Amino acid sequence: MEKLNTLKNFKNYEDMSKRSEAFKKGVKDYKEGTAKIDYSIEPKWVSRVIKVREWNNYYKYNKAYCYLEKVFDGVKIGFSTAGLVPVGCEPLTGEELLSVDNYRRANNIFPTPLKIVENPIVESSKEQKKIL
């Protein structure tokens, strides 16, 4: 019986070490910019009004939720969801998208709602300098 348990433990150790190696490879690829990220499920960026008590007891401690503003009967939060927009939620406005994007970038949380776009004026001036 002990031999069987030892084999199980060894098998679990092998599985754990394989997962650890795969995780390390994924982190390395991400840092180098060679990671293949599947964006087949686009996140939907939504807002929802919750009670102040819910914000203080749960949502405040979960970095996936962004505080947007205090409303007359609660707190408005922004977050992402996959698939359909849940009942009781509405899509974020432009200003709210910017707030959520700034919050997620400051806390190093990905994905972010807005993509970074190079400044076309700066890019064109760089091209002009190359021509001259």
Contacts in CASP RR format, 6 or more apart in sequence:
PFRMAT RR
TARGET T0000
AUTHOR 0000-0000-0000
METHOD contacts of the structure
MODEL  1
MEKLNTLKNFKNYEDMSKRSEAFKKGVKDYKEGTAKIDYSIEPKWVSRVI
KVREWNNYYKYNKAYCYLEKVFDGVKIGFSTAGLVPVGCEPLTGEELLSV
DNYRRANNIFPTPLKIVENPIVESSKEQKKIL
26 35 0 8 1.000
29 35 0 8 1.000
29 36 0 8 1.000
41 82 0 8 1.000
41 83 0 8 1.000
42 82 0 8 1.000
43 80 0 8 1.000
43 81 0 8 1.000
43 82 0 8 1.000
43 111 0 8 1.000
43 113 0 8 1.000
44 80 0 8 1.000
44 81 0 8 1.000
44 82 0 8 1.000
44 83 0 8 1.000
44 84 0 8 1.000
44 85 0 8 1.000
44 91 0 8 1.000
45 78 0 8 1.000
45 79 0 8 1.000
45 80 0 8 1.000
45 91 0 8 1.000
45 92 0 8 1.000
45 97 0 8 1.000
45 100 0 8 1.000
45 113 0 8 1.000
46 78 0 8 1.000
46 79 0 8 1.000
46 80 0 8 1.000
46 81 0 8 1.000
46 85 0 8 1.000
46 86 0 8 1.000
46 89 0 8 1.000
46 90 0 8 1.000
46 91 0 8 1.000
46 92 0 8 1.000
47 68 0 8 1.000
47 76 0 8 1.000
47 77 0 8 1.000
47 78 0 8 1.000
47 79 0 8 1.000
47 89 0 8 1.000
47 90 0 8 1.000
47 91 0 8 1.000
47 92 0 8 1.000
47 96 0 8 1.000
48 76 0 8 1.000
48 77 0 8 1.000
48 78 0 8 1.000
48 79 0 8 1.000
48 86 0 8 1.000
48 88 0 8 1.000
48 89 0 8 1.000
48 90 0 8 1.000
49 71 0 8 1.000
49 73 0 8 1.000
49 74 0 8 1.000
49 75 0 8 1.000
49 76 0 8 1.000
49 77 0 8 1.000
50 59 0 8 1.000
50 74 0 8 1.000
50 75 0 8 1.000
50 77 0 8 1.000
51 73 0 8 1.000
51 74 0 8 1.000
51 75 0 8 1.000
52 74 0 8 1.000
52 75 0 8 1.000
54 75 0 8 1.000
55 67 0 8 1.000
55 74 0 8 1.000
55 75 0 8 1.000
55 77 0 8 1.000
59 65 0 8 1.000
59 75 0 8 1.000
59 77 0 8 1.000
60 67 0 8 1.000
63 107 0 8 1.000
63 109 0 8 1.000
64 79 0 8 1.000
64 80 0 8 1.000
64 109 0 8 1.000
65 77 0 8 1.000
65 78 0 8 1.000
65 79 0 8 1.000
66 77 0 8 1.000
66 78 0 8 1.000
66 79 0 8 1.000
66 99 0 8 1.000
66 100 0 8 1.000
66 103 0 8 1.000
66 104 0 8 1.000
67 75 0 8 1.000
67 76 0 8 1.000
67 77 0 8 1.000
67 103 0 8 1.000
68 75 0 8 1.000
68 76 0 8 1.000
68 77 0 8 1.000
68 78 0 8 1.000
68 96 0 8 1.000
68 99 0 8 1.000
68 100 0 8 1.000
69 75 0 8 1.000
69 76 0 8 1.000
70 76 0 8 1.000
78 92 0 8 1.000
78 96 0 8 1.000
78 100 0 8 1.000
79 100 0 8 1.000
80 111 0 8 1.000
80 113 0 8 1.000
81 89 0 8 1.000
85 91 0 8 1.000
92 100 0 8 1.000
92 113 0 8 1.000
97 113 0 8 1.000
97 114 0 8 1.000
98 114 0 8 1.000
100 112 0 8 1.000
100 113 0 8 1.000
101 112 0 8 1.000
101 113 0 8 1.000
101 114 0 8 1.000
103 109 0 8 1.000
104 110 0 8 1.000
104 111 0 8 1.000
104 112 0 8 1.000
104 113 0 8 1.000
105 112 0 8 1.000
END
